[in-house]
C-alpha cells in the first residue's frame, strides 16, 4: 500500500488524474471504477480539463459505478447515475452506454446485482478503481460488518451514513433511501489498482483505522491492506492521525522519478 501525502487537494487531484490518464491512454483502453461523493470530484475536474485542453479521450474507456440507491431512478437528482453523468461522464467523450451502474429501480434487485457482476467480468474486470471512504470506514456502500469477500448486493445504510448523505437530498436524513446496491468488498478487491482518496480532518480517523488498524469487517476499507496494488492519496488533514506519517513522507520524498503510483 502506497501512502502519498499532499499539501493541497489540487495536488491530490493531479496525481489521481495522472493514474487514470495512464490507464486511459493504454492502447487496449481502460475499464474504470468510478466513485461518487465529494472526494474524487477534484480528479474528475482535472480529467475534464485534460480532455478539453490536452485532448485526453475516453472514447475507448468503459466505466462501472460503485453503488446506487434503491428506489431512485437514474434521472433522480440524488441518484449516483445522475451524479456521475453530470460531474464527469457527460462532460467528456465516453461512448453512449460505456458507463454502467447498478439499477436501483430494477424489478428484481437480486437479478440486477448478478447482471452487474457479470457485466464487470465481461468487460475484463476493472483496471483502476477510485474510492472514497465513509466516516465509518465504508467503501462503496459496504457498511461495517460487510463480508470482505462480498459481491454486488443489497445493503442497508447506517443512520450515520444516511445523515452524512442527507446533504445531497432536499431536506432530512429521512429522505435518504435506507437501501442501496453496492459492489461488494470482494468485487472492489478484484480491481487491478485501487486508488483511495480522502480529504479533510473528518477522514483522519477512518483513514488511520483503514491503513494502520487490523483488517476487519468492522472497517471495510481495511480490506485494502490485502490488495497488492493500492494507492492512498491524502491531504495533510486526512493523514493527521497516521502513526507512521514521518515514514510515509520520507518514502515519498525518496521515490525515484521512474516509480509512478
Ligand atoms: C458515500 C459513497 C461512498 C463515498 C462516501 C464518502 O457513502 N457511497 O462511495 O466514498 O460517501 O463521500 P465523500 O467523498 O463525499 O466524503
py3Dmol code that shows the C-alpha trace and the ligand (Angstrom):
import py3Dmol

protein = """\
ATOM      1  CA  UNK A   1       0.000   0.000   0.000  1.00  0.00           C
ATOM      2  CA  UNK A   2       1.478   3.307  -1.059  1.00  0.00           C
ATOM      3  CA  UNK A   3       0.535   6.325   1.075  1.00  0.00           C
ATOM      4  CA  UNK A   4       1.044   9.695  -0.637  1.00  0.00           C
ATOM      5  CA  UNK A   5       0.557  12.964   1.254  1.00  0.00           C
ATOM      6  CA  UNK A   6      -0.118  16.343  -0.307  1.00  0.00           C
ATOM      7  CA  UNK A   7      -0.481  19.885   0.985  1.00  0.00           C
ATOM      8  CA  UNK A   8      -3.426  20.727  -1.219  1.00  0.00           C
ATOM      9  CA  UNK A   9      -6.464  18.964  -2.722  1.00  0.00           C
ATOM     10  CA  UNK A  10      -5.277  20.197  -6.145  1.00  0.00           C
ATOM     11  CA  UNK A  11      -2.129  18.085  -5.829  1.00  0.00           C
ATOM     12  CA  UNK A  12      -4.244  15.066  -4.816  1.00  0.00           C
ATOM     13  CA  UNK A  13      -6.419  15.653  -7.890  1.00  0.00           C
ATOM     14  CA  UNK A  14      -3.415  15.950 -10.200  1.00  0.00           C
ATOM     15  CA  UNK A  15      -1.809  12.686  -9.057  1.00  0.00           C
ATOM     16  CA  UNK A  16      -5.169  10.872  -9.113  1.00  0.00           C
ATOM     17  CA  UNK A  17      -5.792  12.138 -12.643  1.00  0.00           C
ATOM     18  CA  UNK A  18      -2.286  11.009 -13.669  1.00  0.00           C
ATOM     19  CA  UNK A  19      -3.127   7.439 -12.596  1.00  0.00           C
ATOM     20  CA  UNK A  20      -6.408   7.463 -14.526  1.00  0.00           C
ATOM     21  CA  UNK A  21      -4.816   9.094 -17.575  1.00  0.00           C
ATOM     22  CA  UNK A  22      -2.065   6.452 -17.773  1.00  0.00           C
ATOM     23  CA  UNK A  23      -4.729   3.717 -17.802  1.00  0.00           C
ATOM     24  CA  UNK A  24      -6.950   5.503 -20.308  1.00  0.00           C
ATOM     25  CA  UNK A  25      -4.051   6.066 -22.728  1.00  0.00           C
ATOM     26  CA  UNK A  26      -3.186   2.359 -22.903  1.00  0.00           C
ATOM     27  CA  UNK A  27      -3.817   1.103 -26.456  1.00  0.00           C
ATOM     28  CA  UNK A  28      -6.216  -1.572 -25.182  1.00  0.00           C
ATOM     29  CA  UNK A  29      -8.351   1.071 -23.446  1.00  0.00           C
ATOM     30  CA  UNK A  30      -9.271   1.000 -19.779  1.00  0.00           C
ATOM     31  CA  UNK A  31     -12.076  -0.070 -17.513  1.00  0.00           C
ATOM     32  CA  UNK A  32     -12.523   2.463 -14.724  1.00  0.00           C
ATOM     33  CA  UNK A  33     -14.365   2.048 -11.453  1.00  0.00           C
ATOM     34  CA  UNK A  34     -15.957   5.369 -10.540  1.00  0.00           C
ATOM     35  CA  UNK A  35     -16.856   6.603  -7.068  1.00  0.00           C
ATOM     36  CA  UNK A  36     -19.347   9.289  -6.161  1.00  0.00           C
ATOM     37  CA  UNK A  37     -19.144  11.669  -3.197  1.00  0.00           C
ATOM     38  CA  UNK A  38     -17.012  14.782  -2.934  1.00  0.00           C
ATOM     39  CA  UNK A  39     -13.591  13.110  -2.542  1.00  0.00           C
ATOM     40  CA  UNK A  40     -12.999  12.215  -6.230  1.00  0.00           C
ATOM     41  CA  UNK A  41     -14.519  15.448  -7.619  1.00  0.00           C
ATOM     42  CA  UNK A  42     -11.135  17.164  -7.993  1.00  0.00           C
ATOM     43  CA  UNK A  43      -9.849  14.201 -10.014  1.00  0.00           C
ATOM     44  CA  UNK A  44     -12.905  14.337 -12.295  1.00  0.00           C
ATOM     45  CA  UNK A  45     -12.483  18.090 -12.793  1.00  0.00           C
ATOM     46  CA  UNK A  46      -8.812  17.654 -13.669  1.00  0.00           C
ATOM     47  CA  UNK A  47      -9.655  14.867 -16.145  1.00  0.00           C
ATOM     48  CA  UNK A  48     -12.336  17.072 -17.758  1.00  0.00           C
ATOM     49  CA  UNK A  49      -9.726  19.838 -18.068  1.00  0.00           C
ATOM     50  CA  UNK A  50      -7.245  17.441 -19.682  1.00  0.00           C
ATOM     51  CA  UNK A  51      -9.984  16.286 -22.080  1.00  0.00           C
ATOM     52  CA  UNK A  52     -10.698  19.872 -23.121  1.00  0.00           C
ATOM     53  CA  UNK A  53      -7.164  21.289 -23.106  1.00  0.00           C
ATOM     54  CA  UNK A  54      -4.970  18.283 -23.935  1.00  0.00           C
ATOM     55  CA  UNK A  55      -7.317  16.076 -25.989  1.00  0.00           C
ATOM     56  CA  UNK A  56      -7.401  13.243 -23.455  1.00  0.00           C
ATOM     57  CA  UNK A  57     -10.056  10.928 -24.897  1.00  0.00           C
ATOM     58  CA  UNK A  58     -12.307   8.447 -23.092  1.00  0.00           C
ATOM     59  CA  UNK A  59     -13.761   7.058 -26.332  1.00  0.00           C
ATOM     60  CA  UNK A  60     -12.233   3.611 -25.662  1.00  0.00           C
ATOM     61  CA  UNK A  61     -12.851   3.663 -21.910  1.00  0.00           C
ATOM     62  CA  UNK A  62     -15.577   1.805 -20.059  1.00  0.00           C
ATOM     63  CA  UNK A  63     -16.737   2.624 -16.556  1.00  0.00           C
ATOM     64  CA  UNK A  64     -18.627   0.989 -13.703  1.00  0.00           C
ATOM     65  CA  UNK A  65     -20.091   2.833 -10.744  1.00  0.00           C
ATOM     66  CA  UNK A  66     -19.570   1.576  -7.216  1.00  0.00           C
ATOM     67  CA  UNK A  67     -23.085   1.874  -5.927  1.00  0.00           C
ATOM     68  CA  UNK A  68     -26.622   3.268  -6.194  1.00  0.00           C
ATOM     69  CA  UNK A  69     -29.639   3.969  -4.004  1.00  0.00           C
ATOM     70  CA  UNK A  70     -32.532   1.534  -4.193  1.00  0.00           C
ATOM     71  CA  UNK A  71     -35.676   3.198  -5.497  1.00  0.00           C
ATOM     72  CA  UNK A  72     -34.057   6.216  -7.163  1.00  0.00           C
ATOM     73  CA  UNK A  73     -34.492   6.374 -10.935  1.00  0.00           C
ATOM     74  CA  UNK A  74     -31.372   7.196 -12.936  1.00  0.00           C
ATOM     75  CA  UNK A  75     -32.676  10.729 -13.568  1.00  0.00           C
ATOM     76  CA  UNK A  76     -33.416  11.442  -9.868  1.00  0.00           C
ATOM     77  CA  UNK A  77     -31.306  14.468  -8.800  1.00  0.00           C
ATOM     78  CA  UNK A  78     -29.651  12.489  -5.969  1.00  0.00           C
ATOM     79  CA  UNK A  79     -29.050   9.251  -7.898  1.00  0.00           C
ATOM     80  CA  UNK A  80     -25.434   8.273  -8.329  1.00  0.00           C
ATOM     81  CA  UNK A  81     -26.053   7.622 -12.043  1.00  0.00           C
ATOM     82  CA  UNK A  82     -27.074  11.262 -12.428  1.00  0.00           C
ATOM     83  CA  UNK A  83     -24.180  12.477 -10.244  1.00  0.00           C
ATOM     84  CA  UNK A  84     -21.520  10.726 -12.296  1.00  0.00           C
ATOM     85  CA  UNK A  85     -23.141  11.768 -15.584  1.00  0.00           C
ATOM     86  CA  UNK A  86     -23.186  15.443 -14.618  1.00  0.00           C
ATOM     87  CA  UNK A  87     -19.838  15.560 -12.770  1.00  0.00           C
ATOM     88  CA  UNK A  88     -17.725  13.501 -15.170  1.00  0.00           C
ATOM     89  CA  UNK A  89     -19.048  11.092 -17.810  1.00  0.00           C
ATOM     90  CA  UNK A  90     -21.311  13.600 -19.569  1.00  0.00           C
ATOM     91  CA  UNK A  91     -18.509  16.183 -19.735  1.00  0.00           C
ATOM     92  CA  UNK A  92     -16.018  14.045 -21.648  1.00  0.00           C
ATOM     93  CA  UNK A  93     -16.335  11.729 -24.669  1.00  0.00           C
ATOM     94  CA  UNK A  94     -17.379   8.343 -23.295  1.00  0.00           C
ATOM     95  CA  UNK A  95     -19.263   6.339 -25.942  1.00  0.00           C
ATOM     96  CA  UNK A  96     -23.016   6.049 -25.321  1.00  0.00           C
ATOM     97  CA  UNK A  97     -23.668   3.293 -22.782  1.00  0.00           C
ATOM     98  CA  UNK A  98     -19.992   2.969 -21.848  1.00  0.00           C
ATOM     99  CA  UNK A  99     -20.705   3.834 -18.207  1.00  0.00           C
ATOM    100  CA  UNK A 100     -22.787   1.308 -16.294  1.00  0.00           C
ATOM    101  CA  UNK A 101     -24.135   1.338 -12.758  1.00  0.00           C
ATOM    102  CA  UNK A 102     -26.349  -0.852 -10.628  1.00  0.00           C
ATOM    103  CA  UNK A 103     -30.009  -0.081 -11.379  1.00  0.00           C
ATOM    104  CA  UNK A 104     -31.731   0.719  -8.088  1.00  0.00           C
ATOM    105  CA  UNK A 105     -35.166   0.579  -9.678  1.00  0.00           C
ATOM    106  CA  UNK A 106     -34.835  -2.893 -11.213  1.00  0.00           C
ATOM    107  CA  UNK A 107     -37.914  -5.046 -10.607  1.00  0.00           C
ATOM    108  CA  UNK A 108     -35.670  -7.905  -9.461  1.00  0.00           C
ATOM    109  CA  UNK A 109     -32.808  -6.403  -7.445  1.00  0.00           C
ATOM    110  CA  UNK A 110     -31.081  -9.723  -6.835  1.00  0.00           C
ATOM    111  CA  UNK A 111     -31.016 -10.414 -10.586  1.00  0.00           C
ATOM    112  CA  UNK A 112     -29.737  -6.867 -11.160  1.00  0.00           C
ATOM    113  CA  UNK A 113     -26.807  -7.494  -8.796  1.00  0.00           C
ATOM    114  CA  UNK A 114     -25.973 -10.677 -10.715  1.00  0.00           C
ATOM    115  CA  UNK A 115     -26.236  -8.816 -14.033  1.00  0.00           C
ATOM    116  CA  UNK A 116     -23.851  -6.155 -12.713  1.00  0.00           C
ATOM    117  CA  UNK A 117     -21.219  -8.633 -11.551  1.00  0.00           C
ATOM    118  CA  UNK A 118     -21.441 -10.392 -14.937  1.00  0.00           C
ATOM    119  CA  UNK A 119     -21.104  -7.075 -16.804  1.00  0.00           C
ATOM    120  CA  UNK A 120     -17.914  -6.193 -14.893  1.00  0.00           C
ATOM    121  CA  UNK A 121     -16.490  -9.647 -15.588  1.00  0.00           C
ATOM    122  CA  UNK A 122     -17.464  -9.481 -19.288  1.00  0.00           C
ATOM    123  CA  UNK A 123     -15.591  -6.164 -19.577  1.00  0.00           C
ATOM    124  CA  UNK A 124     -12.469  -7.964 -18.338  1.00  0.00           C
ATOM    125  CA  UNK A 125     -12.641  -6.555 -14.800  1.00  0.00           C
ATOM    126  CA  UNK A 126     -11.853  -3.074 -13.526  1.00  0.00           C
ATOM    127  CA  UNK A 127      -8.335  -1.715 -14.139  1.00  0.00           C
ATOM    128  CA  UNK A 128      -8.392   1.354 -11.879  1.00  0.00           C
ATOM    129  CA  UNK A 129     -10.957   1.699  -9.111  1.00  0.00           C
ATOM    130  CA  UNK A 130     -11.393   5.131  -7.498  1.00  0.00           C
ATOM    131  CA  UNK A 131     -12.642   5.050  -3.910  1.00  0.00           C
ATOM    132  CA  UNK A 132     -13.661   7.459  -1.191  1.00  0.00           C
ATOM    133  CA  UNK A 133     -14.098   6.437   2.446  1.00  0.00           C
ATOM    134  CA  UNK A 134     -17.091   6.955   4.710  1.00  0.00           C
ATOM    135  CA  UNK A 135     -16.795   8.237   8.281  1.00  0.00           C
ATOM    136  CA  UNK A 136     -17.408   4.671   9.496  1.00  0.00           C
ATOM    137  CA  UNK A 137     -14.741   3.217   7.202  1.00  0.00           C
ATOM    138  CA  UNK A 138     -17.107   2.122   4.435  1.00  0.00           C
ATOM    139  CA  UNK A 139     -16.073   1.819   0.807  1.00  0.00           C
ATOM    140  CA  UNK A 140     -18.793   1.933  -1.817  1.00  0.00           C
ATOM    141  CA  UNK A 141     -21.752   1.396   0.472  1.00  0.00           C
ATOM    142  CA  UNK A 142     -20.186  -1.546   2.307  1.00  0.00           C
ATOM    143  CA  UNK A 143     -21.057  -0.643   5.869  1.00  0.00           C
ATOM    144  CA  UNK A 144     -19.240  -2.084   8.917  1.00  0.00           C
ATOM    145  CA  UNK A 145     -19.889  -5.806   9.153  1.00  0.00           C
ATOM    146  CA  UNK A 146     -19.790  -6.297   5.387  1.00  0.00           C
ATOM    147  CA  UNK A 147     -18.158  -9.539   4.330  1.00  0.00           C
ATOM    148  CA  UNK A 148     -14.680  -8.848   2.991  1.00  0.00           C
ATOM    149  CA  UNK A 149     -15.474 -11.362   0.220  1.00  0.00           C
ATOM    150  CA  UNK A 150     -18.860  -9.844  -0.686  1.00  0.00           C
ATOM    151  CA  UNK A 151     -20.115  -9.250  -4.221  1.00  0.00           C
ATOM    152  CA  UNK A 152     -22.628  -6.718  -5.534  1.00  0.00           C
ATOM    153  CA  UNK A 153     -25.728  -6.944  -3.362  1.00  0.00           C
ATOM    154  CA  UNK A 154     -28.387  -5.038  -1.427  1.00  0.00           C
ATOM    155  CA  UNK A 155     -27.219  -3.328   1.768  1.00  0.00           C
ATOM    156  CA  UNK A 156     -28.941  -1.300   4.484  1.00  0.00           C
ATOM    157  CA  UNK A 157     -27.331   2.061   5.290  1.00  0.00           C
ATOM    158  CA  UNK A 158     -26.417   3.015   8.848  1.00  0.00           C
ATOM    159  CA  UNK A 159     -28.117   6.047  10.401  1.00  0.00           C
ATOM    160  CA  UNK A 160     -24.737   7.849  10.340  1.00  0.00           C
ATOM    161  CA  UNK A 161     -24.271   7.321   6.582  1.00  0.00           C
ATOM    162  CA  UNK A 162     -27.826   8.473   5.892  1.00  0.00           C
ATOM    163  CA  UNK A 163     -27.204  11.603   7.976  1.00  0.00           C
ATOM    164  CA  UNK A 164     -23.870  12.248   6.178  1.00  0.00           C
ATOM    165  CA  UNK A 165     -25.513  11.886   2.763  1.00  0.00           C
ATOM    166  CA  UNK A 166     -28.609  13.959   3.606  1.00  0.00           C
ATOM    167  CA  UNK A 167     -26.806  16.981   2.127  1.00  0.00           C
ATOM    168  CA  UNK A 168     -27.453  15.576  -1.344  1.00  0.00           C
ATOM    169  CA  UNK A 169     -31.191  15.357  -0.682  1.00  0.00           C
ATOM    170  CA  UNK A 170     -33.635  18.204  -0.284  1.00  0.00           C
ATOM    171  CA  UNK A 171     -34.084  18.090   3.454  1.00  0.00           C
ATOM    172  CA  UNK A 172     -33.632  15.495   6.195  1.00  0.00           C
ATOM    173  CA  UNK A 173     -31.943  12.097   6.526  1.00  0.00           C
ATOM    174  CA  UNK A 174     -35.493  10.703   6.250  1.00  0.00           C
ATOM    175  CA  UNK A 175     -35.317  11.453   2.519  1.00  0.00           C
ATOM    176  CA  UNK A 176     -32.203   9.288   2.087  1.00  0.00           C
ATOM    177  CA  UNK A 177     -33.157   5.759   0.989  1.00  0.00           C
ATOM    178  CA  UNK A 178     -32.464   3.040   3.550  1.00  0.00           C
ATOM    179  CA  UNK A 179     -31.314   0.518   0.977  1.00  0.00           C
ATOM    180  CA  UNK A 180     -28.627   0.566  -1.681  1.00  0.00           C
ATOM    181  CA  UNK A 181     -26.967  -1.678  -4.237  1.00  0.00           C
ATOM    182  CA  UNK A 182     -23.199  -1.722  -3.909  1.00  0.00           C
ATOM    183  CA  UNK A 183     -20.255  -3.559  -5.365  1.00  0.00           C
ATOM    184  CA  UNK A 184     -19.029  -5.832  -2.599  1.00  0.00           C
ATOM    185  CA  UNK A 185     -15.684  -5.565  -0.856  1.00  0.00           C
ATOM    186  CA  UNK A 186     -14.718  -8.699  -2.789  1.00  0.00           C
ATOM    187  CA  UNK A 187     -15.796  -7.084  -6.078  1.00  0.00           C
ATOM    188  CA  UNK A 188     -13.732  -3.992  -5.330  1.00  0.00           C
ATOM    189  CA  UNK A 189     -10.763  -6.130  -4.300  1.00  0.00           C
ATOM    190  CA  UNK A 190     -10.635  -7.745  -7.752  1.00  0.00           C
ATOM    191  CA  UNK A 191      -9.797  -4.449  -9.498  1.00  0.00           C
ATOM    192  CA  UNK A 192      -6.208  -4.149 -10.690  1.00  0.00           C
ATOM    193  CA  UNK A 193      -5.343  -0.889  -8.920  1.00  0.00           C
ATOM    194  CA  UNK A 194      -7.274   0.666  -6.035  1.00  0.00           C
ATOM    195  CA  UNK A 195      -6.966   4.430  -5.552  1.00  0.00           C
ATOM    196  CA  UNK A 196      -8.418   5.672  -2.263  1.00  0.00           C
ATOM    197  CA  UNK A 197      -8.849   9.439  -1.909  1.00  0.00           C
ATOM    198  CA  UNK A 198      -9.525  11.189   1.407  1.00  0.00           C
ATOM    199  CA  UNK A 199      -9.543  14.892   2.159  1.00  0.00           C
ATOM    200  CA  UNK A 200     -10.101  16.821   5.378  1.00  0.00           C
ATOM    201  CA  UNK A 201      -9.973  16.246   9.125  1.00  0.00           C
ATOM    202  CA  UNK A 202     -13.225  14.271   9.232  1.00  0.00           C
ATOM    203  CA  UNK A 203     -11.472  11.473   7.322  1.00  0.00           C
ATOM    204  CA  UNK A 204      -8.422  11.280   9.625  1.00  0.00           C
ATOM    205  CA  UNK A 205      -9.914   8.663  11.987  1.00  0.00           C
ATOM    206  CA  UNK A 206     -11.317   6.266   9.338  1.00  0.00           C
ATOM    207  CA  UNK A 207      -8.074   6.556   7.328  1.00  0.00           C
ATOM    208  CA  UNK A 208      -5.946   5.677  10.373  1.00  0.00           C
ATOM    209  CA  UNK A 209      -8.135   2.612  11.022  1.00  0.00           C
ATOM    210  CA  UNK A 210      -8.195   1.531   7.372  1.00  0.00           C
ATOM    211  CA  UNK A 211      -4.445   1.935   6.772  1.00  0.00           C
ATOM    212  CA  UNK A 212      -2.897   1.077  10.138  1.00  0.00           C
ATOM    213  CA  UNK A 213      -5.591  -0.824  12.049  1.00  0.00           C
ATOM    214  CA  UNK A 214      -6.375  -4.525  11.912  1.00  0.00           C
ATOM    215  CA  UNK A 215      -8.040  -5.975   8.813  1.00  0.00           C
ATOM    216  CA  UNK A 216     -11.632  -6.324   9.928  1.00  0.00           C
ATOM    217  CA  UNK A 217     -15.137  -6.317   8.513  1.00  0.00           C
ATOM    218  CA  UNK A 218     -15.837  -3.582  11.087  1.00  0.00           C
ATOM    219  CA  UNK A 219     -13.731  -1.259   8.889  1.00  0.00           C
ATOM    220  CA  UNK A 220     -14.435  -2.416   5.322  1.00  0.00           C
ATOM    221  CA  UNK A 221     -11.716  -0.126   3.889  1.00  0.00           C
ATOM    222  CA  UNK A 222      -9.138  -2.109   5.886  1.00  0.00           C
ATOM    223  CA  UNK A 223      -9.567  -4.871   3.269  1.00  0.00           C
ATOM    224  CA  UNK A 224      -7.312  -2.743   1.058  1.00  0.00           C
ATOM    225  CA  UNK A 225      -4.379  -3.974   3.146  1.00  0.00           C
ATOM    226  CA  UNK A 226      -4.804  -7.370   1.454  1.00  0.00           C
ATOM    227  CA  UNK A 227      -4.632  -5.961  -2.088  1.00  0.00           C
ATOM    228  CA  UNK A 228      -1.307  -5.949  -3.984  1.00  0.00           C
ATOM    229  CA  UNK A 229      -1.703  -2.532  -5.647  1.00  0.00           C
ATOM    230  CA  UNK A 230      -3.228   0.260  -3.572  1.00  0.00           C
ATOM    231  CA  UNK A 231      -2.512   3.988  -3.695  1.00  0.00           C
ATOM    232  CA  UNK A 232      -3.881   6.174  -0.890  1.00  0.00           C
ATOM    233  CA  UNK A 233      -3.975   9.880  -1.758  1.00  0.00           C
ATOM    234  CA  UNK A 234      -4.382  12.131   1.288  1.00  0.00           C
ATOM    235  CA  UNK A 235      -4.227  15.777   2.170  1.00  0.00           C
ATOM    236  CA  UNK A 236      -2.383  16.620   5.375  1.00  0.00           C
ATOM    237  CA  UNK A 237      -5.612  16.832   7.415  1.00  0.00           C
ATOM    238  CA  UNK A 238      -6.795  13.362   6.386  1.00  0.00           C
ATOM    239  CA  UNK A 239      -3.297  11.988   7.126  1.00  0.00           C
ATOM    240  CA  UNK A 240      -3.026  13.654  10.533  1.00  0.00           C
ATOM    241  CA  UNK A 241      -3.735  10.548  12.655  1.00  0.00           C
ATOM    242  CA  UNK A 242      -1.382   8.156  10.881  1.00  0.00           C
ATOM    243  CA  UNK A 243       1.262   6.828  13.289  1.00  0.00           C
ATOM    244  CA  UNK A 244       3.844   6.257  10.551  1.00  0.00           C
ATOM    245  CA  UNK A 245       3.325   9.645   8.898  1.00  0.00           C
ATOM    246  CA  UNK A 246       7.035  10.557   9.047  1.00  0.00           C
ATOM    247  CA  UNK A 247       7.942   7.292   7.351  1.00  0.00           C
ATOM    248  CA  UNK A 248       5.383   7.847   4.584  1.00  0.00           C
ATOM    249  CA  UNK A 249       6.778  11.346   3.997  1.00  0.00           C
ATOM    250  CA  UNK A 250      10.344  10.053   3.858  1.00  0.00           C
ATOM    251  CA  UNK A 251       9.384   7.276   1.434  1.00  0.00           C
ATOM    252  CA  UNK A 252       7.512   9.707  -0.811  1.00  0.00           C
ATOM    253  CA  UNK A 253      10.387  12.210  -0.825  1.00  0.00           C
ATOM    254  CA  UNK A 254      12.831   9.468  -1.796  1.00  0.00           C
ATOM    255  CA  UNK A 255      10.788   7.987  -4.644  1.00  0.00           C
ATOM    256  CA  UNK A 256      12.807   7.552  -7.822  1.00  0.00           C
ATOM    257  CA  UNK A 257      11.296   9.543 -10.698  1.00  0.00           C
ATOM    258  CA  UNK A 258      10.519   6.399 -12.740  1.00  0.00           C
ATOM    259  CA  UNK A 259       8.394   4.896  -9.983  1.00  0.00           C
ATOM    260  CA  UNK A 260       4.833   6.033 -10.628  1.00  0.00           C
ATOM    261  CA  UNK A 261       1.893   5.148  -8.368  1.00  0.00           C
TER     262      UNK A 261
END
"""
ligand_1 = """\
16
LIG
C -20.898 7.662 0.058
C -20.456 6.811 -1.111
C -19.019 6.398 -0.973
C -18.166 7.606 -0.629
C -18.604 8.183 0.673
C -17.769 9.358 1.131
O -21.312 6.923 1.139
N -21.269 5.650 -1.279
O -18.584 5.792 -2.170
O -16.826 7.245 -0.578
O -19.945 8.602 0.505
O -18.201 10.515 0.477
P -17.399 11.861 0.422
O -16.322 11.667 -0.565
O -18.408 12.880 -0.050
O -16.905 12.146 1.797
"""
view = py3Dmol.view(width=600, height=400)
view.addModel(protein, "pdb")
view.setStyle({"model": 0}, {"cartoon": {"style": "trace"}})
view.addModel(ligand_1, "xyz")
view.setStyle({"model": 1}, {"stick": {}})
view.zoomTo()
view.show()
